[in-house]
Structure formats: C-alpha cells, structure tokens
Amino acid sequence: MRSLKNFNVFNKKVLVRCDFDIPIDEKGNILDDFKIRQSLPTIQYLITRKANITLISHLGNPDGKVGVKLKLDKIAKKLREYLDFPVAKADDCVGPEVEKYINTMDENSILLLENTKFHSEEIDGDVSFAEKFSFLFEIFINNDFADCHTFYATIAGIPQYLTSGAGLFLQEEIDNLNKIINDPLKPLVVIIGGEPNEEKLNFIDEICKIASWVIVGALIKEELARKEMLFKNQDKIIYPVGFTDSFDIDGSVLEIFKEKISLAKTIFWYGSMGKIEQEKYSKGTLFIAKMIAESGAFSIIGGEKLIKLLTGQGLISNFSFITSGGEATLLYLSGEKLPGLVALE
C-alpha cells in the first residue's frame, strides 16, 4: 500500500477522503473537533507541496437526504481557522458546479465538498458514483481509517478508478495498530470496556490468541454471563470478580487490574470501565489511566467517550497513540480485511 509521501503531488488535483464525522449538537455546532485536527498534517503536507486540494467526507447518517444540520459549512470554517488558508465549500459533492470549480481552482485554495451521504449511492457503495470523481482528479488519498470497514463509494470505490494511497493519519493508524498484532512487546495487556456488542466479543476472542491478559469491564462480564459464552483462551480473561455494580469499578478490583498493568510492555485500551458521563462513576477509569501512565508501556487508547474524558482530565498525552477508528480498529486487530484498505493495495 502506497502512502501520500510516495507521490509527487505538485500541481496535481488531489482528492482527500477525510473523517469529519464528528460530534455535533442539535443545531449542528461542533462539540469536539479532534478528528478535524487529525486531518491537518495530511492537508498541510499537500499545501506545502502546491497540490490542488479537494476534501471529501460524510457527517452523520442522513440516509441519502439533504439535512441542514449535517452540512459541512461549520467544518469548513473550522478548517480555515486551523489552516489559516482559504477553504471554499461546495453545495454538493458531484455535479456541474463542482466540476467547474475543480477545473478552475489553483494551489492557493482548498475545496471542501458537501456531505457524501446526502447521496444514497455513497451508502450503497455504488461504483458508478465513485467513477464520477475519477474524471476530476489525478490522485486519491484516503485519510479516513474509521470508515475503512465499510464499502462506501468514496472509500472503496474511488481507488478502482484513480491512483490511490494512504493519508498520513491513516498510515499512522496502521503502523501503530500493527505494533499490537505484529510481534508486540510482552506482556501485552488488553483492556476492553464500555457497552458490549458483537464486534467487541469477537475481538476479545481473537486478541486472546496473542495477549498476555485481557481485562474486561462489568457490562461485558454481564453480557458474557447472560449468553453463557466462554472464550478459547478463557484463562487469559480477567473479570471484575465479585463486583456487580456496572456503573464503576471499586478498589479491590482495581488492585487486581493494577498488578497486570504494572507488568505490561504493551497496552491496548478500548472503552471506559464505568458510566463516565457522570463524574462520580469515572474514578475507576481515571485510576486505570494513571496506572497506564506509570507503567511506561507503549499504549494505544480508543473509544469516543473514553478519549473525551481523558482529554478533559489532561491525561490523554500520557498515551503513545490515540486511535479514532472505532469499529474499524477492533475489526483490524481481529484480523478482518477492511474494504477501504484492500482497495489501496
């Protein structure tokens, strides 16, 4: 898989798939611009090399219908603030007006196309929709790891028609996640919390093959008991024994977790260990965060709520890498082939 730095982008028309699917309020105001900031190094790299830059992304799930709240105007404004560079905003992502703008733009501006999910063809993975972009650009760069597990037209379809590669953040995601699954420094401790779902349970079963220990939260423990589910490497699973309140984890349980974390050389943590939306239930999660910082291990953290909490507490910089991949991260670490990555091969 080629990356952005393998291309000569000078004066080339480059389409960059970004992950601007960020938290917003009922009026469409941005609540957290973390993903926008993750996109900046790729965009800045292209600016310094005089590329003609067009950005594309989706926001929310409008199901193929235009919704005012899900327009990308406020994201364009935020990009202007961070880049200190002109960023124009199109009213659509395809069509004559978009084509006209792209064919006349130069290296002194950036164009942000409108929400791709305003078109049902994007959601359906319609390659004829993807083909519409191939006539306008010379290079496609995918910087959206979080959506690589889904066959969206602008994720997995466009590389069928354009010379393509990975953006700087997508490449960084892969490089860091590979440190978990490709001969990691041992002991490898995996911590998985939050609400249980099929992806998490499958991930636990797969990661147990290489992990030294897998620590699970109370909600996942309850789900496993309900399903009477056992893993292939059951002896590696560490549960919050004797603890029934799923809102947080207490001192005795934390001491058990602390012992394993202190021995770790590599740590992957995804999902909180309590109902951290309420401050009184965040103590266990914050305790674990501090233990990881003290361990000195290579550490990766993921999960939107968990990242938000630790950012607010000033603890996020203690981690080696922050993955924003969500479900894509768990699937990648489980050994699944992600359509967006396969398309770049």
C-alpha positions in Angstrom: 0.0 0.0 0.0 1.4 3.3 -1.1 1.2 6.4 1.2 1.0 10.1 0.5 4.7 10.6 0.6 5.2 8.2 -2.3 3.5 10.6 -4.7 4.7 13.8 -6.5 1.7 16.0 -5.8 3.0 19.2 -7.2 0.2 20.9 -9.2 -1.8 17.7 -9.2 -5.5 17.5 -8.5 -5.7 15.5 -5.3 -8.9 14.3 -3.7 -8.6 13.5 0.0 -11.1 11.4 1.9 -11.2 12.8 5.4 -13.0 11.7 8.6 -15.1 14.7 9.6 -17.9 12.6 11.1 -17.6 14.5 14.4 -20.0 15.0 17.4 -22.4 17.9 16.9 -25.3 19.3 18.9 -28.9 19.7 17.8 -28.1 22.9 15.9 -25.1 21.4 14.1 -22.5 23.1 16.3 -19.2 21.2 16.7 -18.8 19.6 20.1 -15.4 18.0 19.5 -13.0 18.8 16.6 -10.5 16.0 17.4 -11.0 14.3 14.0 -10.6 17.6 12.2 -7.2 18.1 13.9 -6.2 14.6 13.0 -6.6 15.5 9.3 -4.4 18.6 9.4 -1.0 17.1 8.8 -2.1 15.5 5.6 -3.7 18.7 4.3 -0.7 20.8 5.4 1.6 18.4 3.6 -0.3 18.9 0.4 -0.4 22.7 0.8 3.4 23.0 1.2 3.8 20.9 -2.0 1.5 23.1 -4.1 -1.2 20.5 -4.7 -4.7 21.4 -5.8 -6.6 20.0 -2.8 -10.2 18.9 -2.6 -11.6 17.3 0.6 -14.5 14.9 0.9 -16.3 13.4 3.9 -19.6 12.5 5.4 -21.2 13.6 8.6 -23.9 11.7 10.5 -26.4 9.4 8.8 -28.8 11.4 6.6 -29.8 8.3 4.6 -29.3 9.9 1.2 -31.3 13.0 2.1 -30.1 16.6 2.5 -30.2 17.8 6.1 -29.2 21.4 7.1 -27.7 20.3 10.4 -25.4 17.8 8.6 -24.0 20.2 6.1 -20.2 20.7 6.3 -20.2 24.5 6.4 -19.0 24.7 10.0 -16.3 22.2 9.3 -15.1 24.4 6.5 -15.0 27.3 8.9 -13.0 25.3 11.5 -10.5 24.2 8.8 -10.0 27.9 7.8 -9.2 28.7 11.5 -6.7 25.8 11.9 -5.0 26.1 8.5 -5.1 29.9 8.1 -5.7 29.1 4.4 -8.7 29.7 2.1 -11.2 26.8 2.2 -14.2 27.1 -0.1 -17.3 25.0 0.5 -19.3 23.4 -2.3 -23.1 22.9 -2.2 -22.8 19.3 -3.4 -20.1 16.7 -3.9 -20.9 16.0 -7.5 -22.5 17.9 -10.4 -21.7 20.7 -12.9 -20.9 23.4 -10.4 -18.5 21.1 -8.5 -16.8 20.2 -11.8 -16.5 23.8 -12.8 -14.8 24.8 -9.5 -12.4 21.9 -9.6 -11.4 22.6 -13.2 -10.6 26.2 -12.5 -9.0 26.1 -8.9 -5.3 26.5 -8.2 -2.9 25.7 -5.4 -3.9 28.8 -3.4 -7.2 27.4 -2.1 -8.9 24.2 -0.8 -12.3 23.0 -1.7 -14.5 21.0 0.7 -17.2 19.1 -1.0 -20.6 18.6 0.7 -21.6 15.6 2.8 -21.3 12.5 0.6 -24.1 10.7 2.5 -26.6 13.2 1.0 -26.4 10.7 -1.9 -27.7 7.2 -1.3 -25.2 5.9 -3.9 -22.4 6.6 -1.4 -24.1 4.5 1.3 -24.8 1.7 -1.2 -21.2 1.6 -2.4 -22.3 2.4 -5.9 -19.1 2.3 -8.0 -20.7 4.4 -10.8 -21.0 7.2 -8.2 -17.3 6.7 -7.4 -16.5 6.9 -11.1 -17.8 10.4 -11.3 -14.8 11.6 -9.3 -12.2 9.9 -11.5 -12.6 12.4 -14.3 -11.8 15.3 -12.0 -8.8 14.2 -10.1 -5.4 12.6 -10.6 -4.7 11.2 -7.2 -6.9 9.9 -4.4 -5.7 9.9 -0.8 -7.7 8.0 1.9 -7.1 9.5 5.4 -10.3 8.1 6.9 -9.4 4.9 8.7 -12.6 4.9 10.8 -14.7 4.1 7.7 -12.4 1.6 6.0 -14.5 -1.3 7.3 -17.5 -0.1 5.2 -17.8 -0.3 1.4 -18.7 3.3 0.9 -18.3 4.5 -2.7 -15.8 7.2 -1.8 -13.8 4.8 0.4 -13.6 1.6 -1.5 -14.9 2.6 -4.9 -12.7 5.5 -6.0 -9.5 3.6 -5.8 -10.8 1.4 -8.7 -10.5 4.4 -10.9 -7.7 6.6 -9.5 -4.1 6.2 -8.4 -4.5 5.9 -4.7 -2.7 5.9 -1.4 -3.0 6.3 2.4 -3.0 9.7 4.1 -0.6 10.4 6.9 -3.1 9.7 9.7 -4.4 6.5 8.1 -0.8 5.3 7.7 -0.1 6.2 11.3 -3.2 4.3 12.5 -2.0 1.1 10.7 1.6 1.5 11.8 0.6 1.8 15.4 -2.1 -0.9 15.4 0.5 -3.3 13.8 2.5 -2.9 17.0 -0.3 -4.6 18.8 -0.7 -7.6 16.4 2.7 -8.0 14.9 5.1 -9.3 17.5 4.2 -6.9 20.3 6.5 -6.4 23.3 5.2 -8.7 26.0 3.4 -8.8 28.3 0.6 -7.4 26.2 -2.4 -6.3 28.3 -5.7 -5.5 26.5 -8.5 -3.6 28.4 -11.9 -3.6 26.9 -14.9 -1.8 28.4 -18.0 0.1 27.5 -21.2 -1.3 26.1 -20.9 -4.9 24.9 -21.5 -5.7 21.2 -20.7 -8.4 18.8 -17.5 -6.7 17.5 -16.1 -6.4 21.0 -16.9 -10.0 21.9 -15.3 -11.3 18.7 -12.3 -9.0 19.3 -11.8 -10.4 22.7 -11.8 -14.0 21.4 -9.3 -13.1 18.7 -6.9 -10.9 20.7 -6.7 -13.6 23.4 -4.5 -15.5 20.9 -1.7 -13.0 21.3 -2.5 -11.1 24.5 -1.0 -12.0 27.9 -4.1 -10.9 29.7 -7.4 -9.3 28.7 -9.2 -7.2 31.3 -12.9 -6.8 30.7 -15.4 -4.3 32.2 -18.5 -5.2 34.2 -21.0 -4.7 31.4 -19.1 -7.1 29.2 -18.9 -9.6 32.0 -22.7 -9.4 32.5 -23.2 -9.9 28.7 -20.9 -13.0 28.7 -22.8 -14.5 31.7 -26.1 -13.8 30.0 -25.0 -15.6 26.8 -23.2 -18.3 28.8 -20.3 -17.5 26.5 -16.7 -18.8 27.0 -13.6 -17.8 25.0 -11.0 -20.1 23.5 -8.3 -18.8 25.9 -10.5 -18.3 28.9 -7.6 -18.4 31.3 -6.3 -15.1 29.9 -9.5 -13.2 30.8 -9.6 -11.1 33.9 -13.0 -10.2 35.2 -14.1 -7.7 37.8 -14.6 -10.6 40.3 -17.2 -10.2 43.0 -18.3 -6.9 41.6 -21.9 -6.3 40.4 -22.3 -2.5 40.0 -21.7 -1.8 36.3 -21.5 2.0 36.9 -17.9 1.9 38.1 -15.2 -0.5 39.4 -14.0 -0.4 43.0 -10.7 -0.6 44.9 -10.4 -4.3 45.3 -11.0 -4.9 41.6 -8.6 -2.1 40.7 -5.8 -3.7 42.7 -6.1 -6.8 40.6 -6.1 -4.8 37.4 -3.2 -2.7 38.6 -1.0 -5.8 39.1 -1.3 -6.8 35.4 -1.0 -3.2 34.1 2.2 -2.6 36.0 3.8 -5.7 34.3 2.8 -4.6 30.8 5.1 -3.6 28.0 2.3 -3.0 25.5 -1.3 -1.9 26.4 -4.4 -1.6 24.2 -7.4 0.1 25.9 -10.8 0.5 24.3 -13.8 1.7 26.2 -14.4 3.1 29.7 -14.8 0.9 32.8 -17.8 2.8 34.1 -20.7 5.2 33.4 -18.2 8.0 33.0 -20.8 10.5 31.8 -21.3 11.1 35.5 -18.2 12.3 37.3 -18.8 10.1 40.4 -18.6 7.0 38.2 -15.3 7.9 36.5 -12.9 7.1 39.3 -12.1 3.6 38.2 -11.4 4.7 34.7 -9.2 7.5 35.8 -7.3 5.2 38.1 -6.6 2.9 35.2 -5.4 5.8 33.1 -2.9 6.8 35.7 -1.7 3.3 36.2 -1.0 3.0 32.4 0.9 6.3 32.5 3.0 5.0 35.4 3.7 1.7 33.6 5.8 3.2 30.9 4.3 0.8 28.4 3.6 1.5 24.7 -0.1 2.3 24.9 -3.0 2.8 22.5 -6.3 4.2 23.6 -9.7 4.2 21.8 -13.4 4.9 22.3 -15.0 8.2 21.8 -16.3 8.7 25.4 -13.0 7.5 26.9 -10.9 9.8 24.8 -13.2 12.8 25.7 -12.9 12.1 29.4 -9.1 11.7 29.4 -8.7 14.8 27.2 -10.8 16.8 29.7 -8.7 15.5 32.6 -5.4 16.4 30.9 -4.4 12.7 30.8 -4.6 12.0 27.1 -0.9 12.9 26.4 0.2 10.0 28.6 -0.7 7.6 25.8 1.5 6.7 22.9 -1.3 6.8 20.3 -5.0 7.6 20.1 -7.0 5.6 17.7 -10.2 7.1 16.4 -11.0 4.1 14.3 -13.9 2.8 16.4 -15.3 -0.4 14.9 -12.7 -0.4 12.2 -9.9 -0.6 14.9 -11.4 -3.7 16.5 -12.0 -5.4 13.2 -8.5 -4.7 12.0 -7.0 -6.0 15.2 -9.2 -9.1 14.9 -7.6 -9.9 11.6 -10.5 -8.8 9.4 -9.9 -7.5 5.9 -11.2 -3.9 5.6 -12.6 -2.9 2.2 -11.1 0.6 2.3 -7.6 -0.9 3.0 -7.9 -3.7 0.4 -8.8 -1.1 -2.2 -5.5 0.7 -1.6 -3.4 -2.5 -2.1 
